[in-house]
């Protein structure tokens, strides 16, 4: 592999993210998730390691599939409690200069008008370092919490998402022209009203007549992340995404997904390399391979099997409380995560997963691969994995917080740098400029660029 490996920290504002039970480890600080000093320490650490950004996961409802209610999620801290991730960003931005912030926000239960304002505000406060991981949600518990009997059907959620994106692009790109803000003290004119527009959007899903409340931020539209791998998700990503997050346990699962995404980009009129693809991964590192193996064994002694099955139940939409541990997982078509279901059923025809095997796999780092060894050994293995799958980098999950990231900064990243595979300094500019090497603004054929070019149509 010769291209630069990209790297995000993958975390959640919760005591458990991808490694259920590890909050009990004596060196883990995840139970301090609701204290600001943890997040400030992490932000400084990630910037010292030249991470491209932190990818903040989120859910809007509890995992209540396992056992038919949320008791297991509460008892085992399966991504519960889950604090708002957006509120962490200004604080982390204040102690860093370059670190990007990709935050998960669902569009299924909120009108685009207030969401657009929050992202524009964050883009200003971070000097253009914010990104949005666009999700449509996958838990019925979230729908019920927000007044609906159940979530929309899988493909219907993406139809709404297309409509939603058109509306937010109008706000971010079409309401304020470049140069509308004058801040002219001499004549007392802050902004030229002839260059600020009310935008309108009428559709079966959304109605809006609005002037965007925030003047143009450094990026206007935040960097757009997306994680869908279903046909509907791929089509959406090909039109909108700048970064795509994929998760799966093996090269055999991930490689065809990346290839399909690149093909979908070409069909959408975009360059196949116009999107950065990040794969979920976890690295267990030691000064030697033996030390790393001992560390993994130590971590596994704290694994919470029920917590793992609770998370799996939410991801796949299957109540594993009614399964025997040695029962094979078979594909079920439902409205939960399609890619998650594929991971443990038919994505890799050479592998049949039992409930026990899947639970053991996701218990450290979730559905992605776990790389174990010395810094040099893992650096080579992860680089080869990226080359084989076609991904641009990794969303790096943790087992123990902050130990997993401290090990990555001290043992893994220097090995990549020595091989010319990782940056030795941040590039200047906004998050978009750092990731793409191009403009701070999206340009046609991306629909955000088209929205800015057609302001008169609003």
C-alpha positions in Angstrom: 0.0 0.0 0.0 1.4 3.4 -1.0 -1.4 5.8 -0.2 -1.8 7.5 3.2 -3.8 5.6 5.7 -6.6 7.7 7.2 -7.6 7.3 10.8 -10.6 8.2 13.0 -11.2 7.4 16.6 -14.5 5.6 17.0 -16.2 6.4 20.3 -19.6 7.1 21.9 -20.7 9.4 24.7 -21.6 6.3 26.8 -19.9 3.8 29.2 -20.0 1.1 26.6 -19.6 1.5 22.8 -18.3 -1.6 21.0 -16.8 -3.7 23.8 -19.5 -4.7 26.3 -18.2 -5.4 29.8 -14.8 -3.7 29.4 -16.0 -0.7 31.5 -15.2 -2.9 34.5 -11.5 -3.1 33.5 -9.4 -1.4 36.2 -7.6 0.7 33.6 -10.7 1.8 31.8 -12.1 5.4 32.1 -15.2 4.9 30.1 -17.5 5.4 33.2 -16.2 9.0 33.2 -18.0 9.5 29.9 -20.1 12.2 31.5 -17.1 14.2 32.7 -15.5 16.8 30.4 -12.0 16.1 31.5 -12.1 12.6 29.9 -13.0 14.1 26.5 -10.5 16.9 26.7 -7.7 14.4 27.5 -8.9 12.2 24.5 -9.0 15.1 22.1 -5.4 16.1 23.0 -4.3 12.5 22.6 -6.0 12.0 19.2 -4.5 15.3 17.9 -1.0 14.3 19.1 -1.5 11.1 17.1 -2.6 13.1 14.0 -5.9 11.4 13.8 -8.0 12.8 11.0 -11.0 13.0 13.4 -13.1 11.5 16.0 -16.2 9.7 14.8 -19.0 10.0 17.4 -21.6 7.3 17.3 -25.1 7.7 18.7 -28.5 6.0 19.1 -31.8 7.6 20.0 -33.4 4.6 21.7 -32.4 1.8 24.0 -31.5 -1.7 22.7 -34.7 -3.4 23.7 -34.8 -6.4 21.3 -33.0 -8.8 23.5 -35.6 -10.3 25.9 -38.2 -8.0 24.5 -37.4 -5.0 26.7 -34.6 -2.7 27.7 -33.7 -4.4 31.0 -30.6 -6.0 29.6 -29.4 -2.8 28.0 -29.8 -1.0 31.3 -28.2 -3.7 33.4 -25.2 -4.2 31.0 -24.8 -0.6 29.9 -25.3 -1.7 26.2 -24.9 1.8 24.8 -27.1 3.1 27.6 -26.9 5.7 29.1 -26.1 7.6 25.9 -25.4 11.3 26.2 -25.7 13.8 23.4 -22.5 13.7 21.3 -22.9 17.1 19.7 -22.3 18.9 23.1 -18.8 17.5 23.3 -17.6 19.1 20.1 -17.0 22.8 21.1 -15.1 21.7 24.2 -12.8 19.3 22.3 -12.4 21.9 19.6 -11.2 24.4 22.1 -8.2 22.3 23.1 -7.2 21.2 19.5 -6.5 23.0 16.2 -6.8 20.3 13.6 -8.8 17.3 14.9 -12.0 16.8 12.9 -15.4 15.9 14.5 -17.8 13.5 12.7 -21.0 13.3 14.7 -23.9 10.9 14.2 -27.3 12.6 14.0 -30.5 11.0 12.8 -32.6 12.8 10.3 -35.7 10.6 10.9 -37.1 12.5 13.8 -36.1 16.2 13.4 -37.1 18.9 11.0 -34.1 20.1 8.9 -34.4 23.8 10.0 -33.0 23.4 13.6 -30.6 20.7 12.6 -29.1 22.9 9.9 -28.6 25.7 12.4 -26.8 23.5 14.9 -24.4 22.2 12.3 -23.7 25.7 10.9 -23.0 26.9 14.5 -20.6 24.0 15.1 -18.8 24.6 11.9 -18.2 28.2 12.9 -17.1 27.3 16.4 -14.6 24.6 15.1 -13.2 26.7 12.3 -14.6 24.3 9.7 -13.8 21.0 11.4 -17.3 19.4 11.7 -18.8 16.5 9.8 -22.3 14.9 9.9 -22.7 11.1 10.0 -26.1 10.9 8.3 -28.2 8.1 9.8 -31.9 7.2 9.4 -32.0 5.2 12.7 -32.7 1.5 13.0 -34.4 1.0 16.4 -38.2 0.9 16.9 -37.6 2.1 20.5 -36.4 5.4 19.1 -39.5 5.7 16.9 -41.8 5.0 19.9 -40.0 7.5 22.0 -40.7 10.2 19.4 -44.3 9.5 19.0 -44.4 6.9 16.3 -45.7 3.3 16.5 -42.6 2.0 14.8 -39.8 3.1 12.5 -40.4 3.6 8.8 -39.5 0.8 6.5 -35.8 0.5 5.5 -36.1 1.9 2.0 -38.7 4.4 3.0 -36.2 5.9 5.4 -33.8 6.5 2.5 -36.6 8.1 0.5 -37.1 10.6 3.3 -33.3 11.1 3.6 -33.1 12.2 0.0 -35.8 14.7 0.5 -34.2 15.9 3.8 -30.9 16.4 2.2 -32.4 18.6 -0.5 -33.9 20.8 2.2 -30.7 21.2 4.2 -28.7 22.0 1.1 -31.1 24.8 0.4 -30.5 26.2 3.9 -26.7 25.7 4.0 -25.9 26.6 0.4 -28.8 28.7 -1.0 -30.0 31.1 1.7 -26.9 33.2 2.1 -24.8 34.2 -0.9 -21.0 34.4 -0.6 -20.2 38.0 0.3 -23.6 38.7 1.8 -22.0 39.5 5.2 -20.3 42.9 5.0 -20.0 43.9 8.7 -19.4 47.4 7.5 -19.0 49.6 10.6 -18.8 52.8 8.6 -22.2 52.6 7.0 -23.8 50.4 9.7 -24.6 47.5 7.4 -24.0 44.0 8.7 -25.4 42.0 5.7 -26.8 42.8 2.3 -30.5 41.8 2.4 -30.6 41.4 -1.4 -28.1 38.6 -1.0 -29.9 36.7 1.7 -32.8 34.5 0.5 -35.8 32.8 1.9 -35.7 29.2 0.7 -38.8 27.0 0.1 -39.2 23.3 0.1 -42.5 21.4 -0.6 -42.7 17.6 -0.6 -44.8 14.9 0.8 -42.3 14.5 3.7 -41.3 18.1 4.4 -42.6 21.7 4.1 -40.4 24.7 4.7 -40.2 28.4 4.0 -37.2 29.7 5.8 -34.3 32.0 5.9 -31.3 30.2 7.4 -30.5 31.7 10.7 -26.7 31.3 10.5 -24.4 33.2 8.1 -22.2 31.0 5.9 -19.8 28.9 7.9 -16.3 27.9 6.7 -17.6 24.7 5.0 -21.3 25.7 4.6 -22.3 22.0 4.4 -20.5 19.9 7.0 -18.4 17.0 5.7 -20.9 14.3 5.0 -20.4 10.8 6.4 -22.7 7.8 5.8 -22.7 4.1 6.7 -25.3 2.3 4.6 -24.3 -0.7 2.6 -27.7 -1.9 1.4 -28.7 -1.0 -2.2 -30.7 2.0 -0.9 -27.8 3.0 1.3 -25.2 2.7 -1.5 -27.4 4.8 -3.8 -27.7 7.5 -1.1 -23.9 7.4 -0.4 -23.1 7.7 -4.1 -25.1 11.0 -4.3 -24.2 12.6 -1.0 -21.3 11.0 1.0 -17.8 12.3 1.2 -16.8 9.6 3.7 -18.3 6.2 4.1 -18.1 3.9 7.1 -18.1 0.2 6.5 -18.0 -2.6 9.1 -17.6 -6.3 8.7 -15.4 -9.1 10.1 -13.3 -10.0 7.0 -11.8 -9.0 3.7 -14.3 -11.2 2.0 -17.2 -9.1 3.5 -15.7 -5.6 3.0 -14.0 -5.9 -0.4 -17.2 -6.3 -2.5 -18.9 -3.5 -0.5 -16.1 -1.1 -1.3 -16.2 -2.2 -5.0 -19.9 -1.7 -5.2 -19.6 1.8 -3.7 -17.0 2.8 -6.2 -19.2 1.5 -9.0 -22.2 3.4 -7.6 -20.1 6.6 -7.5 -19.3 6.4 -11.2 -23.0 5.8 -12.0 -23.8 8.9 -10.1 -21.4 10.9 -12.1 -18.7 11.2 -9.4 -15.1 10.0 -9.5 -14.6 6.5 -7.9 -12.1 7.9 -5.5 -14.2 11.0 -4.5 -15.2 9.2 -1.3 -12.9 8.2 1.6 -13.9 4.8 3.0 -13.2 4.0 6.6 -13.5 0.4 7.9 -14.2 -0.5 11.6 -11.2 -2.1 13.2 -9.7 -2.6 16.7 -6.0 -2.9 17.4 -4.7 -4.7 20.5 -1.0 -3.7 20.7 2.0 -4.6 22.7 5.8 -4.1 22.6 5.9 -7.7 21.5 3.3 -10.0 20.0 3.3 -12.1 23.2 2.6 -8.9 25.3 -0.3 -8.1 22.9 -1.8 -11.6 23.2 -1.6 -11.4 27.0 -3.4 -8.1 26.8 -6.1 -9.5 24.7 -6.6 -12.5 27.1 -6.8 -10.0 29.9 -9.4 -7.9 28.1 -11.5 -11.0 27.2 -11.8 -11.9 30.9 -14.0 -8.8 31.3 -16.2 -9.4 28.3 -20.0 -9.4 29.0 -21.7 -12.0 26.8 -25.2 -10.7 27.5 -24.1 -7.2 26.7 -22.8 -8.5 23.4 -26.0 -10.3 22.5 -28.0 -7.1 23.5 -26.0 -5.0 21.0 -26.3 -7.7 18.3 -30.1 -7.9 18.9 -30.4 -4.2 18.2 -28.1 -4.2 15.2 -29.7 -7.2 13.5 -33.3 -6.9 14.8 -33.2 -10.4 16.3 -34.0 -11.4 19.9 -31.1 -13.7 20.7 -32.5 -14.5 24.1 -34.6 -17.2 22.4 -31.6 -18.8 20.6 -29.2 -21.5 21.8 -25.6 -20.3 21.7 -24.8 -23.0 19.1 -27.7 -22.1 16.8 -26.6 -20.8 13.4 -27.6 -17.2 12.5 -29.7 -17.1 9.3 -30.6 -14.1 7.2 -33.9 -12.4 8.1 -35.2 -9.5 6.0 -36.3 -6.8 8.5 -36.0 -3.0 9.0 -32.9 -3.1 11.3 -29.4 -2.8 9.9 -29.2 -4.7 6.6 -25.4 -4.6 6.5 -25.2 -5.9 10.1 -27.4 -8.8 9.2 -25.3 -9.5 6.1 -22.1 -9.6 8.2 -23.1 -12.7 10.1 -25.2 -14.5 7.4 -24.6 -14.4 3.7 -21.9 -11.7 3.1 -19.2 -14.4 3.4 -20.4 -17.6 1.8 -17.5 -19.5 3.3 -18.5 -18.8 6.9 -21.4 -19.9 9.0 -21.7 -18.0 12.3 -23.3 -19.4 15.4 -24.7 -17.1 18.0 -21.8 -17.9 20.3 -19.2 -17.2 17.6 -20.8 -13.9 16.6 -21.1 -12.8 20.3 -17.5 -13.6 21.0 -16.4 -11.7 17.9 -18.4 -8.5 18.6 -17.5 -8.5 22.3 -14.1 -6.8 21.5 -14.5 -3.9 19.1 -17.8 -4.8 17.5 -18.3 -6.3 14.0 -14.9 -5.3 12.6 -11.6 -7.2 12.6 -9.3 -7.3 15.7 -5.6 -6.9 14.9 -3.3 -8.2 17.6 0.5 -7.9 17.9 3.4 -5.6 18.1 3.2 -2.2 16.5 5.2 -3.2 13.5 3.3 -6.4 13.0 -0.1 -4.8 13.3 1.0 -1.9 11.0 1.9 -4.3 8.3 -1.3 -6.4 8.8 -3.7 -3.4 8.8 -2.0 -1.8 5.7 -2.3 -5.1 3.9 -6.0 -5.4 4.9 -6.6 -1.8 3.6 -5.0 -2.7 0.3 -6.9 -5.9 0.0 -10.3 -4.3 0.7 -9.7 -0.9 -1.0 -10.5 1.1 2.0 -8.8 4.4 2.7 -8.4 4.0 6.4 -10.0 2.9 9.7 -12.5 3.9 12.3 -10.5 2.7 15.2 -12.6 1.3 18.1 -11.2 0.7 21.5 -11.3 -2.1 24.1 -10.0 -0.1 27.1 -10.3 3.7 27.2 -7.9 5.5 26.7 -5.4 2.7 26.7 -6.3 1.4 23.3 -5.7 4.9 21.8 -2.6 5.5 23.8 -1.1 2.3 22.4 -2.1 3.3 18.8 -0.4 6.7 19.2 2.8 5.2 20.7 3.1 1.8 19.0 1.1 1.8 15.8 1.2 5.2 14.2 5.0 5.6 14.4 5.4 2.3 12.4 3.0 3.6 9.7 5.0 6.8 9.6 8.3 5.0 9.2 6.8 3.2 6.2 5.5 6.4 4.6 1.9 5.3 5.2 0.8 8.0 7.6 1.1 11.8 7.8 3.7 13.5 10.0 1.9 16.8 10.1 -1.7 18.0 9.5 -2.5 19.7 6.3 -3.9 23.2 6.6 -7.5 24.2 6.2 -10.9 22.9 7.1 -11.8 19.2 7.6 -12.9 18.9 4.0 -9.7 20.4 2.7 -7.6 18.1 4.9 -9.5 15.0 3.7 -9.8 15.9 0.0 -6.9 18.2 -0.6 -9.4 20.4 -2.5 -11.9 23.2 -1.7 -13.5 24.0 1.6 -16.9 23.9 -0.3 -18.6 21.2 -2.1 -18.8 21.6 -5.9 -21.0 20.1 -8.6 -21.9 17.4 -9.4 -22.5 17.1 -5.7 -26.0 18.3 -5.0 -24.8 20.7 -2.3 -22.7 22.4 -4.9 -25.6 22.5 -7.3 -27.8 24.0 -4.6 -25.3 26.9 -4.2 -25.1 27.4 -7.9 -28.8 27.7 -8.3 -29.7 30.2 -5.5 -32.1 32.1 -7.8 -34.3 29.1 -8.1 -35.4 29.4 -4.4 
